[in-house]
Amino acid sequence: MTDQTRWGIHEVQTRNKAIKYRRDLVAKAMETVIMLDETGITDLMIQIEAEYERKYGSNKADRNIL
């Protein structure tokens, strides 16, 4: 058994909770996706790609000012 008073235990537990929460969100989303038909899944993919591009798509070179 791990000593719960050791330094860093709280950070590890918080990180593990965040990972579990993210996995639970994905599992819940997949339950809904299973109920969609082809056009619904296609629309969802387009929206996910747009959101991904908005969050992570900009190139690092675009942020640098010379």
Residue, then its C-alpha position, 0 to 999 in steps of 0.5 A: m500500500t502506498d503512503q498517502t502522505r507522500w509528496g506528489i500523491h495528490e497530483v497523481q490522483t488528480r491526473n488519474k481522475a482527469i484521464k478517467y473523466r476524459r475516457d468516460l466522456v469518449a465512452k459516452a459519446m461513442e454510445t450516442v454515435i452508435m445510434l447515428d446513421e451514416t449522414g449523422i456520423t458524417d455531419l459529426m465528423i465534419q464538426i469534430e474536424a472543424e473544432y480540432e482545426r480551430k483548437y490545434g490546427s494553427n501552425k506554430a510558424d504562424r504565431n511567430i512574429l519576425 
